[in-house]
Amino acid sequence: MSAATLTPPDKGGGLIDVLRHRELLQLIVRKELKVRYRSSVLGLLWSYVKPAVQFVVFYFALGVFLGLNKQPNFVIYMFSGIILVNFFSEAFGQATRSIVANGALVKKIFLPRELFPVASVWVAIVHFLPQLLILLAACLFFGWSPTLVQLLGAVGAFVMVTALGLGLGLLFAAANVMFRDSENIVDLMLMMATWLSPVLYAWYLVRDSLGETFYFFYQLNPMTIAVELFHAAFWFPTAAVQKAPESAPLPEHLVSLWLPVGLLISVCFLILGQTVFRRLEGRFAQEL
């Protein structure tokens, strides 16, 4: 092989290299799942148990005790937002820790470093799917009849959150190698994620309380857009909500305007995360 065809180890193809190593990605995902549930009796069933407990606590603490369950079918409204925030939290949080957690492999074997954050996002998707099935079953029970546009909006919301979680995960995974404080910063961000999106409250409360200007910037949060799209796809088409749409309004232009805006912002974070990651990955082995 001539020297002209050789590629320096730190100048790979980034996320494109992940596509070229799909088999290795599958192995890493399987390894992550095995490690996560080692010596566990319930195993993957924990992906049902944890959100169910969280749902019950939030429903009684906020919906019943604090009287926030004024929305029709508040159960669906809350759960459709919770599963999306849970997915983002796991994808972003685990991707941030992925390089440090796999430091032994990073130091000894050359492979696309992006494999580890991407694998963390895939594991989060594996845990998201059972929660989505529970949501679908509950929606059918409450008389769910969505339109094609609403379902496409939900798909767009999932893509948006996946891109955002991976982009931020790449960014903070690289930062975490250099500064371990990054994990604590991410934990603070995830702690606020539920409250910075209309998961447990209605979006118009933000607009009415803080005004249109603040609401505009609030709406630029891709997680806010994604949660509202999930509400539009899973909560709004249920029978009780359809009988009283005036008491359960949705933001205007969700699919036509805010979905493209949210996707654009998420892709920008993905490009930023990949750029920073590639600039710093040559120092990973030394720093670890």
N, C-alpha and C positions, 0 to 999 in steps of 0.2 A: 504493500500500500504506500502510495507516495505521500510526502509530507503535506501536499496541497489538499488532500482529502481528509486530513485529521482535523478534528474540532476540539478546541480547549474544553475541559470538563465544565468550566463555569460559564460557557457560552452555548447552552443548549437551547432548545426550542420553546421553553416555558410550558404553558399548558398544552401546547400542541404535542409535546413529548409524552404527556399523560395518555393521549389517544393512541400513541404508538406503543404504549406499554400497558394495554388494557388487561392482559393476563396478570401482570404484576400488581396492578391496582386491585383486581379481584382477590388476590392472595392477601394483600394488606387489609382489605375490608374484612375478610374472613378472620384474619388474625385479631383485628380490633374487636370484633364481636366475641370471639372466644375468650380473649383476655377480659373483656367487660363482664362476661357472665360466668367466669371460672368459679367453680364451687358454689354456684347459685342454683337454688332449687327451682325457682320460677323461670329463670332464664329470660327469654324474650318477652314473656308475659309481663315483665316489669314495665314494658312500654305501654301496657294497658293500665296497670295499677297506679303508676305515678300520676298520669294526667287525670285519672278518675278521682284520686284523693284530692288533688289540687282543685279540680272542678267542684267537688263537694264543699271544700273549705271556703272557696270564693263565693259559691252560690249562697250558702247560709250566712257567712260573715257579711257579705256585701249586698246580696240580693234580698235576703230575709231580714236580717238584723238591722241593716242600715237602710233598707227600703229602696234599693236601687233597681229592683225588678219591675219597673213601671212599663218597660217595653213588652209588647206581646211576644210570647215565646222567648223570654229572656234566657232560657237555658241554651237554646240554639245560638242566640246572639253571642253569649259569653264563650261558649265552647268553640265556636268557629274562629274566634279571635285567639283563644288560648292555645289551640294546637299550632297555629301559625307562629305565634311568639315562641312556643316551646321548640319548634323546629329551628327557628332562627337562633335561639339561645344555644342549643346544642351544637349546631353547625359552626357558629362563630366561636363559641367558647372552646370546643374541642380542636378546631383548626388552629386556634392561637397556640395551644399547647402541643401540637402534633410534632413539630420539629424537635423541641427539647425532649419530649417523651420518647422519641425514636433516635436520640442522639448517638447511640451505639452504632446503628446502621448508617447514619449520616457520616460518621467519622471513618467507617471501615469500607463502605461500598459506594461506588459511584452509581447513582440512579437519579432520575429527575426528582429533585426535592419537592416539587409541587405535588407529587404523588401522596404525600402524607396529609396535607390540608384537604385535598380532593377526597381522599379516603374517609376523612372525618366527616365531610359533608355527605358522602354516600351512606355512612352509618346513621347519620341523622335522618336521612330519607327513609332508611329501613325502619326506624322508630316512628317516623311520621305516618307511614302508611296504615298501621293498625288504628291510630287515632282518627285518621280520615275515614276509615271504614265504620267506626263507631259513630262519627258525625253523620255519615250518609244514612245509616240505619235510623238514627234519631230524626233526621229530616224527613225520611219516608213516613215515619210514624206520625209526624205532625202535618202531613199533607203537602209534601214538597213537589212543586211543579215548575222547575226552572226553564228559562229560555236558553237557546244556543248562545246568545250573546253573553248571558250571565255566566254560563259554564266556561266560555272562552276567557272571560274576565278572571275567573278563578285560576285557570291555567296560567294566564299572564301574571297573576299575583304570586303563584308558586315559583315561576321562573325568576321573577323580580327578587323574591326573598333568597332564592338559591344563589343568584349572582351577587347580591349584597352580602350574604353570609360568607361566601367564598372570597370575595374581594377584601372584605375587612379581615377575614381569617388569614389570608396571605400577608396582608399588611402587618398585622399584629404578631403573626408567627415569626416574621423576620425581626420585628422589633423585640420580641420576647427573647430571642437568642442573645441579643445585645444587652437588653435591660429586662431583668426578671420582673420588674415593677409592672410591665405591660399586662401580666395576668390580672393583677389587682385592678388596673384601669378597665380592663374588659369586664371584670366582675361587676364593677360599678355601672358600666354602660348597660349590662344585661339586667341589672336590678331595676334600672329605670325604664327598660324597654316596654314592659307591660303597661306602665302608666303614661308613657308618651304616645301611645296609640289608643284608639277608642275600643278597647277590649271590654272594659268594665263600666264604661259610661258612653253616652251618646255624643257623637261628633259635634252636634250643634251647641252643646253646653260650652265647649271651648270658644266657639264663635260668639255666642251670646254673652259670655262672661268677659272675654278678653278683647273682643273686637275683630273686625275683618282683617286688619293688618297682621296681627299676631296669628290669626287663623290661617292666613295665606302661607306663612312660613311653617306653621305646624303641618299644613297639608303637603309641604314639600318633602316630608319624611317618607321614604319609600315604605316603611313599615306601616305608617298610617294609611297610605293608599292601598297596600296589600290587604290589610285587615278590613277596610271598607269594601273592597272587591269581594272578599270572602263573605262578608255580611250580605252583599248584594246577591251572591250566588247561592248561599245556603240558608240564610235566615229570611231574607225578604220574600222569597217565593213560597214560604210556608203558608198554610191556609189562614191561620189567625191573623197574620200580618197583612195578607192580601185583603182581608175583610175590613181592615182599618188602616189603609196606607197613609192617611193623613196624620196618624199618630206615630208613624214610624218612617219618617222621611230619610232619603239617602242623599248624599252630596250630588250636585249636578255634574254632568259630563264625566262621570267616573271612567267609563271605558274609552270615550272619544278623546278626552284630554289628559286626565290624570294617569291612566295606565301607561301611555307613551312617555309621559314625564317621569314616572317612577322607574320605568325600564331604563330610560336614558341615564338617570342618576345612578342606578345600580350598576350599569355597565361602566360608567365613569369610575366608580369605586373599584370595580373589578380590574380595570386597566391600571389604575393607580396602585392597587395591591400587587398586581403582577410585576409592574415596573420596579417598585421598591424591593420586592422579593428577589428579583433577578439581579439587582444591583448589590444586594447584601449576601446572596447565597454563597459566593466564593469565600466568605469569612466564617461560614457556619461551623465547619469542622474545627477551625482554630479556636473559635469562641466556646464551643462545646467541650 
